[in-house]
Amino acid sequence: MANLTGFAEASYNNLTVEEMRKAIENDYFEPDAKEWNITEQECKEALEVAIREKLKD
C-alpha cells in the first residue's frame, strides 16, 4: 500500500480534480504502472482515492 500512496502523491498531487477525472476517463496508466511496479488497476484506484482526498480539502 505504501507504493500506492507514494505513487498517488508523486503522480497526482499537482493535478486538479478535473485533470484527475480526465486521466481516469482516458484509462491510460501503463507508463505509471511500469514506473511504480504496480498494476494499471492499482493506478486507477490510487487516482480515485486522490480525488476523494482532494475533495475533502
C-alpha positions, 0 to 999 in steps of 0.5 A, spaced: 500 500 500 505 504 501 507 504 493 500 506 492 500 512 496 507 514 494 505 513 487 498 517 488 502 523 491 508 523 486 503 522 480 497 526 482 498 531 487 499 537 482 493 535 478 486 538 479 480 534 480 478 535 473 485 533 470 484 527 475 477 525 472 480 526 465 486 521 466 481 516 469 476 517 463 482 516 458 484 509 462 491 510 460 496 508 466 501 503 463 507 508 463 505 509 471 504 502 472 511 500 469 514 506 473 511 504 480 511 496 479 504 496 480 498 494 476 494 499 471 488 497 476 492 499 482 493 506 478 486 507 477 484 506 484 490 510 487 487 516 482 480 515 485 482 515 492 486 522 490 480 525 488 476 523 494 482 526 498 482 532 494 475 533 495 475 533 502 480 539 502 
